[in-house]
Amino acid sequence: MSLEHIGYPSKRNSMHSATQSDEDDMESRSSSISYKERRREAHTQAEQKRRDAIKKGYDTLQELVPTCQQTDVSGYKLSKATVLQRSIDYIQYLQQQKKKQEDERNALRKEVIALRIMQTNYEQIVKAQQSQPGHTETPVSDEVKFSVFQAIMDQLFLTFSSVSVSNFSELSAGVFTWLEEYCKPQTLKDTVYQVLRHHNTHMRG
């Protein structure tokens, strides 16, 4: 009776099993190495794409930002840190310019509103005068009206020049004091009379 019949593997079967096991190990090892190489290659490609994207971003910044469209004082290409800093400085400059323009626009809008209110009041005064019975006065030209108005504003401006504008607190206090001193009805009335007398004297002369 042979060893195979009593359950012991023959030498040939043992050698075959060992060979098959070695082949499986080699195939498994090869598959593992191939997987690592694929991962390494994918990582390398992803890293290269990231670097290309960063380089493209810096190149675009240099094209868009005026202060980056020049070489360094040493004649070399600007470093990435310099490109970033100059881009930040330029963006901050644009933000300041935008705020300045918004402030100017708001100031002009307020001036337009004030001028429209003055125009409405003036039109109402003219309409009331024209509706008076027996109104036969010689109409005053717009040039004369503007000249008188300008003279009144000049007088008020001279007094307003004493108001401190160093800071908002002093400006607020100064404006209230100025209003109390120079913008009372009687004071304004005297100012208008003075301007009109001077204007009449100048016209007669």
C-alpha distance (Angstrom), angle and dihedral (degrees) to the residues before:
residue distance angle dihedral
M1 . . .
S2 3.75 . .
L3 3.80 127.2 .
E4 3.82 90.4 -111.1
H5 3.76 90.5 60.8
I6 3.78 93.1 55.2
G7 3.81 94.5 48.5
Y8 3.81 103.9 -91.8
P9 3.83 115.7 125.5
S10 3.73 115.9 -119.4
K11 3.79 121.7 -115.3
R12 3.79 90.5 -109.5
N13 3.79 92.8 54.0
S14 3.80 90.7 46.8
M15 3.78 91.6 52.6
H16 3.80 90.8 47.8
S17 3.80 91.8 50.8
A18 3.78 91.7 48.5
T19 3.79 91.3 50.1
Q20 3.79 91.9 48.2
S21 3.82 90.3 49.3
D22 3.80 91.6 51.0
E23 3.79 91.0 49.8
D24 3.79 90.6 49.9
D25 3.80 90.7 49.7
M26 3.80 91.4 49.5
E27 3.80 91.7 47.9
S28 3.80 91.3 47.9
R29 3.82 91.1 47.8
S30 3.81 90.9 47.7
S31 3.80 91.3 49.2
S32 3.80 90.4 49.1
I33 3.81 92.1 50.2
S34 3.80 91.1 46.6
Y35 3.83 90.8 51.6
K36 3.81 91.6 50.1
E37 3.78 90.8 48.4
R38 3.80 91.1 50.5
R39 3.80 90.7 49.7
R40 3.79 90.9 47.5
E41 3.79 91.5 49.0
A42 3.82 92.2 47.2
H43 3.80 90.1 49.5
T44 3.81 91.0 48.9
Q45 3.80 91.5 50.7
A46 3.81 92.3 47.6
E47 3.79 90.7 49.2
Q48 3.81 90.9 49.5
K49 3.81 90.9 50.5
R50 3.81 89.9 50.3
R51 3.80 91.6 50.8
D52 3.80 91.5 47.1
A53 3.82 90.6 50.5
I54 3.82 91.4 50.0
K55 3.80 91.6 48.3
K56 3.79 91.0 48.5
G57 3.81 89.6 50.1
Y58 3.80 92.7 52.3
D59 3.81 91.2 46.3
T60 3.81 90.0 51.7
L61 3.81 90.9 49.6
Q62 3.78 90.9 52.5
E63 3.80 89.8 51.1
L64 3.82 94.5 48.6
V65 3.82 102.6 38.7
P66 3.83 111.3 71.9
T67 3.81 93.8 -153.0
C68 3.81 89.8 56.0
Q69 3.79 94.1 54.3
Q70 3.77 92.8 90.1
T71 3.77 138.1 68.0
D72 3.77 125.9 -106.3
V73 3.80 120.7 -87.7
S74 3.79 87.3 -101.5
G75 3.79 90.8 57.5
Y76 3.80 94.5 -111.5
K77 3.77 127.8 121.2
L78 3.78 114.4 -83.1
S79 3.78 115.2 -93.9
K80 3.78 120.1 -120.5
A81 3.81 90.7 -110.8
T82 3.83 90.5 53.9
V83 3.81 91.7 48.1
L84 3.80 90.9 51.7
Q85 3.81 94.0 46.8
R86 3.79 93.7 47.6
S87 3.80 90.3 47.5
I88 3.81 90.4 51.8
D89 3.81 91.3 48.3
Y90 3.80 91.4 49.5
I91 3.81 93.1 48.9
Q92 3.81 90.2 50.4
Y93 3.81 88.9 49.7
L94 3.81 90.7 51.9
Q95 3.81 90.4 49.4
Q96 3.81 90.5 52.7
Q97 3.81 91.0 48.5
K98 3.79 90.5 49.1
K99 3.81 91.8 51.3
K100 3.80 90.6 47.6
Q101 3.79 91.7 51.6
E102 3.81 91.3 47.2
D103 3.82 90.3 51.7
E104 3.81 90.9 49.0
R105 3.79 91.1 47.8
N106 3.82 91.6 50.4
A107 3.80 90.5 48.8
L108 3.81 91.3 50.4
R109 3.79 90.5 47.3
K110 3.82 89.8 54.5
E111 3.79 90.6 48.6
V112 3.80 90.8 51.3
I113 3.81 90.8 50.6
A114 3.81 90.9 49.3
L115 3.81 92.0 48.6
R116 3.80 91.2 49.6
I117 3.80 90.9 51.7
M118 3.80 90.4 49.4
Q119 3.80 90.4 47.7
T120 3.80 91.3 51.4
N121 3.80 91.9 49.4
Y122 3.78 91.6 47.1
E123 3.80 92.4 49.8
Q124 3.79 90.3 49.9
I125 3.82 91.2 51.4
V126 3.80 92.2 48.9
K127 3.78 91.6 46.9
A128 3.82 91.7 50.0
Q129 3.79 91.5 50.0
Q130 3.78 93.4 48.5
S131 3.80 92.1 49.5
Q132 3.81 92.8 56.9
P133 3.83 112.8 109.1
G134 3.79 115.2 -108.6
H135 3.78 91.9 17.0
T136 3.79 102.0 165.1
E137 3.80 101.4 145.4
T138 3.74 117.3 136.4
P139 3.80 107.6 -101.7
V140 3.76 115.5 -111.3
S141 3.79 115.4 -126.6
D142 3.77 120.3 -116.2
E143 3.79 88.9 -119.9
V144 3.80 91.8 60.3
K145 3.80 91.6 45.4
F146 3.78 91.6 51.2
S147 3.79 91.4 47.1
V148 3.81 91.4 53.3
F149 3.79 92.2 45.4
Q150 3.79 91.1 49.3
A151 3.80 91.4 50.6
I152 3.81 90.9 52.0
M153 3.81 91.6 49.1
D154 3.81 90.3 48.0
Q155 3.81 90.3 54.9
L156 3.78 91.4 50.3
F157 3.78 91.4 46.1
L158 3.80 91.3 54.6
T159 3.78 90.2 55.8
F160 3.80 92.6 43.6
S161 3.80 91.3 56.0
S162 3.81 88.1 78.4
V163 3.83 90.9 65.3
S164 3.81 113.1 103.9
V165 3.81 115.6 -124.7
S166 3.81 97.6 -179.3
N167 3.80 91.5 116.2
F168 3.77 139.6 -7.9
S169 3.79 94.5 -98.6
E170 3.81 93.4 55.4
L171 3.81 91.1 42.2
S172 3.81 92.3 53.3
A173 3.79 93.1 47.8
G174 3.81 91.6 44.7
V175 3.79 94.0 49.7
F176 3.81 92.9 52.8
T177 3.79 91.3 47.9
W178 3.80 90.5 47.9
L179 3.81 92.1 49.9
E180 3.79 91.3 50.6
E181 3.77 93.4 48.0
Y182 3.79 105.6 37.2
C183 3.81 107.3 18.3
K184 3.78 102.1 56.7
P185 3.82 112.0 125.3
Q186 3.80 93.7 -111.7
T187 3.80 92.5 46.7
L188 3.78 92.0 49.6
K189 3.80 89.9 46.7
D190 3.81 91.1 53.6
T191 3.79 90.4 47.8
V192 3.81 92.1 51.8
Y193 3.81 92.0 47.9
Q194 3.77 90.4 49.8
V195 3.80 92.0 50.8
L196 3.82 92.1 47.1
R197 3.81 92.8 49.6
H198 3.78 90.8 49.6
H199 3.78 90.8 47.6
N200 3.84 93.1 49.4
T201 3.78 91.1 48.1
H202 3.78 90.7 50.1
M203 3.83 91.9 48.0
R204 3.84 92.5 49.9
G205 3.79 91.9 46.2
